[in-house]
């Protein structure tokens, strides 16, 4: 079994999901008391969030690249960045190490393509919804992303940072997210990408009639595939 390296803590709420999904899937596939070989560098998200607000992407690139190199030095055979937003700097982080970086948008695109869908609603932080780095990655696979309007984007962003990253799960926010999904479905979205690793704390496949692409789960399962020798993602 290969070792999975996770740059986590962004937020630790979703890092917990990664740990649970990866270990439960390894146990399901191998049986018995098996669990994953797993190394995590959990960053202080308060520092990262402040740098995001300031637009200091170069500074964040340095932090994540250093974290990735540390994981590799400690035996990680692949690297995961446990957040969609920070994949803005994924190319630079990948270049800093000699082991594969499993890109969250790539594994999400693979799942969307397999489903036969080519137009999805994208929910995430304002950085993920508004900046091109994520949407262009999906567009390269022929997938169009529809995003909420400005006021809705601000509300989604607020819920992520002020509620989900703090472990607060509110029914009122779930209703807001589902209303936004319904509106994007009316505009032609045939599926919904939960493009923030905390959103699965709030929304699941049973909450909407649209196919749900849970990026946290897809990313974690791709890591298990890699670790156990199945379908490694380049």
N, C-alpha and C positions, 0 to 999 in steps of 0.2 A: 504494500500500500504506500502510495506517495503522500507527502506531507503538504497540507494546505496552509498557506500563509494569508492571514486576513489583516488588512489595515482597518481597524474598527474604531469604535467610540464616537461615530458621527451619524447618529447618536448611539449610545450604548443600548438603547431600547431595541434598535434594529440589529445591533451586533448579537444580542441575545437570540433573536430569531435565526440568524445565520448559524449559531452554535447548535441550536435545537434541531433545525432542519438537516444540517449536515450529519450530525451524529445519529439522528433517528433514521436517516436514509442508509447510512453505513450499516447500522444494526439490522435494518430490514433486509438489506441485500446479503449480508454475511452471516446474520443470525447470532445467537448466543450473546456473549458480552462484548462483542466487537464495538468499537467506537473509532472515530477518525483520529488520524495523526494531524494535529491542529495547532498552529502557532498564531497568536494574535498580538499585534501591537495596538493597544487601545489609546487613542489620542484624546487630549482634553478638548472637547468640542467647543467649549466657550471661546478658546483661542481661535479655532478654525472659523467659527461663525462670525467673530469680529473681523477677521481678515476677509471673509466673503463680503461683508457689508462695506468694507473699505476698498474692495476690488483688488486686493493684493494677491493675485493669482500666482505671481512669481514666488512670493513667500510661501504660499501653500504648496507649490510644486516642490520646493526644497524640503519642506517637512515630510511630504509623502514619499519623495524619492529616498530620503534618509531612512524612513520607516521601512520601505520596500527592501532596501539594501540590508537592513538589519534582519529582516525576516529571512532573506536568502542566506545570510551568513549563519543563521541559526538552523538551517536545514530545510527551509520551505522549498518545495519543488514547483510551486506556482504561487502567484500573488492575486489576491482579490482586494479591490477597493470597495469597502462595504457601504457605499453611498452612490446614488446616481449622479448627484451634482458634481462631486469631485472627479468624475470621469472627464470633466473638462480638461484636466491635466493628465489624463491617462497616457497619452503618447509619450510625454516626458518621463513619467514614472516607469513605463515599460522600457524605455531606453536606458534607464539607470540600473537595470538588473539583467541577468543572463538567463533567468527562468521566465516561462510564459506569464503574462498578465491576462487573466480571463476577463474580457470586457463585458460589462453588464448589458450594454446596448446590443452587442452582437448576439448574446445568447437569447435576449428578448426578441430580436429580429428573427432569429432562427425559429422560435416558437410561433411567431406571427405568420411567417411564410408557410410553415407546416399546416397552419390552420386554413390557409387559402384566403386570408384577409389582406387587403392592401390599404385600408384606411382606418385609423384608430384615433381615439381620444387619448391625449397625453396629459396626465395629471402629475404634478411634481412641484418642486420649489420654483419660484419665479426664474431663477437661474436656468433650470432645466427646461422650463416651458418657453422662455423668451429667447435665450441664446441659441445659436445654431448648432452647437457641438453635438447635441443629442439627436435632434430632428434630422440633421444631415446624415448621421450614422444610419438611421432607419431608412432615409430616402435612398441611400445607396443600395438598399435591398428592395426598392420599389414600394416602400411603405410611406403613405402620407399621414402626417400627424395633424389633427385638429386640436387646437388649444382653446381654453375658456377665454372669455373677454377679460378686460383689464381688472375690473372690480372682483370678478370671480378668482382670477389669478392671485390677487392680493389676499383674498380670504383663504384660499388653499394654503398659501405660503404662511399666513398667520397661524392657521391651525397646526401645520407641521411643526413650526418652531415653538409656539406658545402652549400647545397641548400635547401632541403626539411625542415629541422629543422629551417631554416631561412625564410621560406615562399617563396622561389624562385622555380618556376615551369617552367622548360625549355623544349622546344620541343626536343632539341638535346638529353637530358637525357632520355626522354620518348622513343625516337628511339633506344637508346642504350639498355634500359631495354627490349624493345620488341624484339630486335635482340637476346639478351641473352635467353629470353623465347623461341624463335623459335629454338635456338640451343639445349636447354634442351628438347624441344618437340621431336626433331629429335633423341635424345638419349632415348626416351621412356616415358618422363613425360606426363601424361594424364590430368594434371591440374597444376595450379600454386598457391602457397601459398604466399600471400603478407605478409611476416613474419616480417614486421616492420610497426608500426602503422602510419608512415608518408607516406609509399609507395602509399596508396590509394589517396593521393593528386596528384599523378603523373599518376597512372595506374588504369583503371577501367575495368569492365566486357566487355565493348564494344570495347576494344583496342586489344584483342587477341581472337583467335578462341577457346583457351583452357578454360575450366571452371576456374573461378577465385575465390579463397577463401580469402576474405578480412577479415583479422583477427581483424581489428578494429571494423568493423560492426558486425561480429559474436560475439565478446566479449561483445559489447554494447547491442546487442539484448538478449544475455544470461542473462545479468543483468536485463533487463526489464522482461524477463520470471520469474526470481527469485522474483523481486519486486512485480509482479502482481500475484504470486502464481502458475506459470506454470513451470513445468519441471526444478526444481532447480538442479544445477550442483554441485556434491560433490567434 
